[in-house]
Amino acid sequence: MKIKIKDMAIEEVLARPVGLHRSPVRPARIFRLLLKLLSLPDLRATHFTHREIGMERLGKGEPCLILMNHSSFIDLKIAAAILYPRPFNIVCTSDGFVGKNWLMRAIGCIPTKKFVTDMGLMRDMLFALKKLKSSVLMFPEASYSFDGMATPLPDSLGKCLKILGGPVVMIRTYGAFARDPLYNNLKLRKVDVSADMEYLLSPEEIRSKSAKELNALIQEKFSFDNFRWQQENGIRIGEAFRADCLNRVLYKCPHCGTEGQMLGQGSRIRCGNCGKAYELTEYGFLEAVEGETEFPHIPDWYRWERDSVRKELEEGTYLLDVPVDICMMVDTKSIYRVGKGRLRHTAEGFRLIGCDGKLDYAQKPGASYSLYSDYYWYEVGDVICIGNGDVLYYCFPTEGGDVVAKTRLAAEELYKMGKQARRKD
């Protein structure tokens, strides 16, 4: 999927009028049917099946909050198929509306900015549930997984459930990540996909639990490891390109410690500095071509990278300082390409300078618990996105190697460090 991009001077972009808030609409049955029909080819190709667990507890016309794990683009197709004919609105990233605002609203999408405080989102969700009598589909992870593990969930989720007050259903997928992992440049593998749809919480159960208890329950339900699932279920992925671009995730060599020199190509990932190579087997394990295999499990390698970033932050040595191409979003008519600049990330947060001195934006570490970062974003390139309720800045690094994953890790660890420091005060 691509996105509309227009070249424009930053002054013109900032002068554009801010769009007025619009309440969500209940999707018409014809659009629900259309979504289902458009989803069928991919679902048939993956021999999709699903189970329903406890769903008899949900009334036929009873609106609910649907929480779904986020693995790949097929997630929405799964939801469209198994929820039909139930009407539901979809909490969706605002850039998904660019160039197709009318259509996205017609099918029930509710726009929000990823990892940006959005006070209006809760009002829109309440409006959909209470006024429209429509369910709400939400991906609480907000971003696709990099390493196949669950991404951080917001601390506010438990409070959200208390405010909404309705029943909660969870859709959990199996095989969606293995079929289309984000790092692999949208190259699809031949993997069967399935899902469980489970009635999770009744309104009475939500009222009886604290927000903290609800958070713990949802965290447990969103604990998964897609590579472990592949290994334990003997899922064979024989495509020769299965390790292509794996360096986006595994950017640091565990043998020599060099960053930005890994290259995933074919079925192997190799360090350009020391030459050590690893085979990604057909069953999801890593095996050193020669010598010791430091991390046979990809999430363990990624966890080691996180620990390394945390150590750099604690020692005061962490630094991102890269040239970037800059795009902006201020409305849903287009993404605006405004020029070049430099993105810097330290323990003090982000600093983006560019457009011949006309842009200078700073963002503190406490702004969000995670970072909107993506691989091959709308087929444009790897991106780091920062911003606020008024404007989003999409930064595409042009040098420095694979920095997107490390920057997300650093942003998450900085937020946790700040949270821990506040608890001590």
NUKOL-360568 format. One record per residue: x, y, z of N, C-alpha, C in turn. Coordinates in steps of 0.1 Angstrom, whole numbers, plus 5000, padded with zeros to 4 digits. Layout:
XYZXYZXYZ;...
! end
This chain:
500849885000500050005000500950125000;500550224992501350354991500550464997;501150584998500550695004500850824995;499950914995500051034987501051124994;502151164986503151254991503251374982;503351494987503451614979504551704984;505451754975506451844979505851984982;506252044993505752174997506652245007;506852375006507652445016507052435030;507852435040507352415053506452525058;506752655053505852765056504452745051;504352685039502952655034502252545042;503052445046502452335053501952385066;502752465073502252515087501152615086;500952675074499852765072498552705068;498552575066497352505062496352495073;495052515070494052505081493952375088;493752375101493552245108492152195106;492052065103490752015100489952005113;488652015111487752015123487451865127;487251845140486951715145485651665139;485551535135484351475131484051345139;482851335143482551215151482451095142;482750975147482750855139481350825134;481250745124479950705118479850555119;478650505121478350365121478550305107;479450215104479550165090478350095085;477950135073476750075067477049925064;475949845064476149705061476849675048;476649755038477249735025478749745026;479249835034480649855036481249735044;480449685054480849575062481049455053;480049435044480049325034481249335025;481449465020482549485011483949455017;484049495030485349455037485549305038;484449235041484549095042484949025029;484249075018484449015005485949045000;486449165003487749194999488849115007;488449075018489348995027489448845023;488448795016488348655013489548595006;490048664995491248604988492448574997;492848665005493948645014493648535024;492448535029492048435040492048295034;491548285021491548155015492948105012;493848205008495248165005495948115017;495548155029496148115041495348005048;494347955042493547845048493047885061;492548005062492248065075491047995082;491247975095490247915104490247995117;489147985124489148055137488247975147;488548005160487747945171487048055179;485948035184485248125193485148065207;485648145216485748105230484848185239;483748135244482948215253482148315247;482048315233481348425226479848425228;479348315233477848305236477448405247;478448455254478148555265477848685259;478248715247478048845241476748845233;475848945236474548955229474748975215;473748935207473848955192474049095188;473349185194473449325191474149415201;474849345210475549415221476949465216;477149595217478449655213479549615223;480749595219481849565228483149625223;484149625231485449665228486249545223;486849545212487549435206489049465206;489849395214491349415214491949305206;492849345197493449255188494949275187;495749165187497149175186497549215171;498649285169498949355157500249285151;500049205140501149135134501449175119;500349205112500549235098499249295092;499249325080498049395074496849295073;497149165074495949075073495149075086;495549145096494849155109493449205106;493349315099492049385096491149295088;491749215079490949125070490349015079;491148965089490648865098489448915106;489649035111488549105119487249115110;487449165098486349195089485549065087;486248955086485648825082484848765094;485548765106484948685117483948775125;484048905124483048985131481749015123;481848995110480649015102479448935106;478248985107477749115102477749225113;478449195125478449295136479049425131;478449535134479049665130480149695140;481249755134482349785143483149905137;483549995146484450105142485950065145;486850115138488250075138489150195142;489850175154490750285157492050265148;492350365141493250365130494250475130;495550455127496450565126496050665116;496250795120495750905112496250915098;497550865096498050875082497450775073;496650675079495850585070494750655063;494450775067493350855061493850945050;495150955048495651045038495151005024;494551095017494051075004492850985002;492250945014491050855013490250875026;490151005030489451035042487950985042;487251015031485850975030485650825032;486450755024486350605025486650555038;487750595045488050545058486950575068;486350695067485250725077484050635074;483750615061482650535057482650395062;483850335062484050195067484150195082;484050315089484050315103485350345111;486350395104487650415110487550545119;488250535130488450645139489950685139;490250805135491750835134492350875147;493550835149494350875161495850885157;496550965164497950975162498750875171;499550785165500250685173501150755183;501150705195502050745206502050895209;500850955206500651095209499351105218;499451185228498251195237497051245229;495951175229494851205221493551205230;493251315236492051315245490751295238;490751325225489451305217489151155214;490151075215489950935211488950865220;489150885233488150825242486750875240;486550995237485251055234484650985222;485550965211485050905199484650755201;485450685210485150545212483850535220;483650625230482450625238481250655229;481450745220480350785210479950665202;480950585197480650475189479950365196;480350335209479750235217478350275222;478250395227477050425234475950485224;476450575215475450645206475150565194;476250515187476050445175475750295177;475950245189475750105193476550015184;477750065181478749985173479949945181;480449825179481649785186482849865181;483949855189485149925185486349825185;486949825174488149735172489449825175;490249775184491449855188492649765188;493749805183495049735184495849805194;495749765207496449835218497949845217;498549755209500049765208500349885199;499449925190499550045182500550025170;501549945172502549925161502749775159;503149735147503549595144504749555152;504849435156505949375163507249375154;508349405159509649395152510149255153;510149195165510849065168509848955170;508548975167507648875169507048855183;507548945192507048945206506049065207;505149055217504249165220504949295222;504449405217505049545219504449605232;505049705238504549765250503049815249;502349795260500949845260500849965269;499950055266499850175275499350155289;499950225298499450205312498050255314;497550335305496150385306495150285301;495450165297494550075291493450025301;493949995313492949955324491950065326;492350195327491450305329490550315317;491050295305490150295293489050195294;489350075299488349975300487250015310;487750075321486750125332485850235326;486350325319485550435313484550385303;485050295294484150245284483050155290;483450075299482449995307481749885300;481949865288481349755280482049625281;481549515275482249395275483549405266;484449315268485749315261485949185255;486249185242486549065234488049075229;488748965228490048965223490148875210;490848925200491148845188492648825188;493048695188494548665188494848585176;495848625168496148555156497348465158;497348365149498448265148498948255134;500148275131500648265117500748395109;500048495114500048625107501448685106;502148685117503548735118504448655109;504348515110505248425103505048445088;503748475084503448495070504048625064;504048735072504348865067505048945078;506248905083506948985093507349125088;507249225096507449365091508849385085;509849315090511249335085511449295070;510549205065510749135053510249205040;510049335041509649415029508349365022;507349325030506049285024506149165016;507149085017507248955009506448845017;505448795011504548695018505148555017;504948485028505348345029504148255029;504348135025503148035025503047975039;502148045047501948005061500448015063;499847905069498447905073498248005085;497048065085496748165095495448125102;495448145115494248115123494048225134;492948215141492748315151491748255162;491948305174490948285185490248415188;488848405189488148515193487448485207;487848555217487548515231486848625238;485748585245485048685254485948695266;486448815268487448835279486848885292;486048985291485549055303484149105301;483349075311481949135311482049275318;480949355316480949485323481049465338;480449355344480449335358481849305363;482649225355483949185358484849315358;484649395348485449525347485149615359;483949625363483649705375484249655388;484349515389484849455401486449465402;487049495391488549495391489049635391;490249655396490949785396491549805382;491949925378492649955366493949875365;494549865377495849795377495649645374;494549585380494249445378493949415363;493149515357492849495343494049505334;494949595338496249605330496949475330;497049415342497849285344497149175336;495849175336495149065328495449085313;495249205308495449235294496949205290;497849245299499249215296499549075294;498948995303499048845302498548795289;497348845285496748795273497548835260;498348945262499148995251500548955252;500848845259502148785260502248675249;503048695239503248585229504648595223;505048495216506348485210506048405196;506048485185505648425173506748325167;508048355170509048265166508948135174;508648145187508548025195507347945191;506248015187505047945182505447865169;506247925160506647855148507447735151;508347745161509247635164508447525171;507647555180506947455188505847385179;505347445169504347385160504947335147;506247335146506847285134506447345121;506247475122505847555110507047575101;507047515089508147525080507947655071;508947735070509047855061510247835052;509947785040511047745031511447855021;510847965021511148075012512648115013;513248125002514748155002515048295007;513948385008514148525012513848545026;513748445034513148455048514048545057;515348555054516148645062516448775056;515848805044516048935038515749045047;516649145049516449265057516249235072;516549115077516549085091517449175099;518349235092519349335099518549455105;517349475100516549585105516249555120;516049435124515849395137517149355145;517949275138519149235144520349315139;520449445144521349545138522749535145;522849465156524149465163524749325163;525949305160526549175159526949125173;526449015177526748965191528148905192;528848885181530148835181531248945183;531149055175532149165176531549295182;530149295184529549415190529349535180;529649515167529549625158528049645154;527649775153526349805149526249855135;525149835128524949895115525649825104;526349705106527049635096526449495093;525249465099524649335096523949345083;523849235076523149225063522349095063;521049105062520148995060519848975046;520248855040520048835026519848685024;518848645017518448505014518048445027;518748345032518348275044519448305055;520348395053521348425062521448565066;522048595078522348725082523848725086;524548825081526048825082526548965087;527548965095528249085100529249135090;529149255085530149305075531449335081;531549345095532749385102533649255104;533049155111533849045115533548925106;532548925098532248825088531448705094;531048705107530348595112528948595106;528448475103527148455096526248355103;524948375102524048295109522948255098;522548125099521448075090520148085098;519148145092517748135097517148015092;516947915100516447785095514947795091;514547685084513147685080512147675091;512647645103511747635115511947745125;512647855121512647975129513847985139;514847905138515947915147517147975139;518048035147519248085141520447995145;521247965135522447875137523647945131;524747955138525948015133526447915122;526947975111527547895100528847835105;529547915113530847865120530847915134;531347835143531547875157530247875165;530247945176529147945186527948025181;526747975184525548045181525148115194;525348245194525148325207523648335210;522848345200521348365202520648275191;520248155194519448075185518048125183;517648215192516248265192516248415190;515648455179515648595175515248695186;514148665193513748765204514848775215;515648665217516648675227517748775222;518048765209519048865203518549005205;517249025202516649155203516649205217;516349115226516349155241517849195245;518849125240520249165243520449305237;519949335225520149465220519449575229;518249545234517549635243518449655256;518949545261519849555273521049645270;521649625258522749715254522449855254;521249885248520750025247520550085261;519950005270519750045284521050085291;522049995288523450025294524050155289;523850175276524350305270523650425276;522350415278521650525285522150545299;522350445306522750455320524150505321;524950475311526350525311526550665304;525450715298525450845292526150845278;526250725272526950715259525950705247;524750685250523750665239523650795231;523650785217523450895208522950855195;521850915190521450905176521651045170;522351055159522551185152522651155137;521551155130521551115116520951215107;521351225094520651315085519351245080;518351325078517051265075516351345064;515551275056514551345048513251365056;512651485055511551515065510251525057;509251455062507851475057507051515069;505851585066505051625077503551585074;502751575085501351555083500651655092;499751735086498951835093497551825090;497251745079495851715075495851585068;494651545063494551415056494551425041;494951545035494951555021496251495015;497351505023498551455017499651445029;500651375026501851385034502751485027;503351585034504051685028505551675030;506251665019507751655019508351795019;509051825031509451965033510951985032;511751885031513151905029513951805037;515151855040516151775047516451835061;517051745070517451795083518251695090;518251715103519051625112518251585124;518151455127517451405139518451365149;518251415161519151375172518351325184;518851215190518151155201519151125212;518951175224519751155235518851125247;519451115259518751105271517751215274;518051335267517151445269515951445259;515951345250514751335241515151355227;514251395218514451415204514651565201;515451585191515651725185515751715170;514751775163514751765149514951915143;516051925136516352055130516452035115;515952135107516052115093515352225085;515152205072514552295063515252435063;516552435062517352555062517052645074;516952575086516852655098515352695102;514452655093513052695096512252595105;512952475107512352375116513252345128;512652355140513352315152512352265162;512252135163511252065171511951985182;511551995194512051915205510951835211;511251705216510351625223510951555234;510351565246510951505258510751355259;511551285267511451135267510051095273;509451175282508251145288507051155279;507251205267506051225258505251105255;505950985254505250865251506050745256;505350635259505950505264506650435253;506350465240507050405229507250505217;507550455206507950535194507250485182;506650575174506150535161507350525152;507750395149508850375140508450255132;508850245119508350145110509350115100;509249995094510049955083509249975070;509950025059509350025046507950095047;507850205054506550275057505950315043;504750265041503950285028504850275016;505850185017506750155006507650275003;507850365013508650485011510050455017;510150405029511350375036511250355051;512250325057512250305072512050445078;511250455088510850585094510850595109;511150715114510950745128510050865128;508950855135507950955135507751015149;507951145150507751215163506751335160;506251395171505251505169504351515180;503251595178502251625188500851625182;499951675189498551675184498351765172;499251855169499051945157499751895145;500951835146501751805135502651675138;502751595128503651485129504851495119;506051465124507251475115507651325112;507751295100508151165095509651175091;510551115098511951125095512551005089;513051015077513650895070515150905070;515850825078517250835079517950805065;518950885061519550865049520950805051;521450805063522750745067522650685080;523750615084523850565098523450415100;523050345089522650205090521250195096;521050075102519750045107519550095121;518950215121518750285134517350285140;516450245132515050255136514650165148;515050045148514849955159515550005172;516750045171517550095183516850215188;516350305180515750425184514450395192;513750305187512450265194512850205208;513850115208514250055221514750165231;515450265226515950375234514850455240;513850485231512650565235511950495246;511750365245510950285255511750275268;513050255267513850245279513950375286;514050485279514050625285512850645293;511650605287510350635293510350555306;510750425306510750345318511750395329;512850445324513750505334513250625341;512550715333511850825338510750795348;510050685344508950645353509450585366;510550515366511150465378511750575387;512250675380512750785388511650865395;510550875388509350945394508850875406;508850745406508350655417509250675429;510550695427511450715438511350845445;510850945438510751085443509551095453;
! end
